[in-house]
Each structure stands twice: as C-alpha cells, then as structure tokens.
Amino acid sequence: MAVNSTASVNTFRQQTGFTTNNIASPVKEKTTPNKVNPGVEEQLRRLQDERDSLLRTGVFNTEDDMIVELERQIRAVIESIDNS
C-alpha cells in the first residue's frame, strides 16, 4: 500500500493549522535577551512550582479550577516578560 506523503502533510497542516510560516526565522529572532526583573522571574518560578507540586499530589489534574487559574497567572507573567 503506497502512502501519499503530500496528502499526509496537507492533512496534518489542515488538522493542526501548522504551516511553514509558523516556524520562526532565526534572522527575525531577537538577538539580545530581555532583561527580566528578578521579582517577576521569582513570581513565575513560584507559580510554576506551586502548579507542579499540586499536580504531583495526584489530587489535582489540569482541568481543576486551581490549576487552570495558576496556568492563567503563569501565562500572564510570561506575556508581561515577553512585552517588556
């Protein structure tokens, strides 16, 4: 049975929304790292540690309100870092 690789790639792209335009070009990437406020960096680490600790207990899963809220806060901190 022959597999049509072009059709498979196109199906993958349709299902995932992936295109070659989604790949970051090394030329367009920032050449200097963002200077992150140590307090913000600590806040991010604390939120991630809290989320990870709760998930490790087995009592919480990724759909629990507590974890969803921690994820929202983590994303907000990451966005603030990206926008600085």
Secondary structure, DSSP 8 states (H G I E B T S, - for coil): ----HHHHHHHHHHHH---GGGS--TTTS-SS-----HHHHHHHHHHHHHHHHHHHHSS--TTSHHHHHHHHHHHHHHHHHHT-
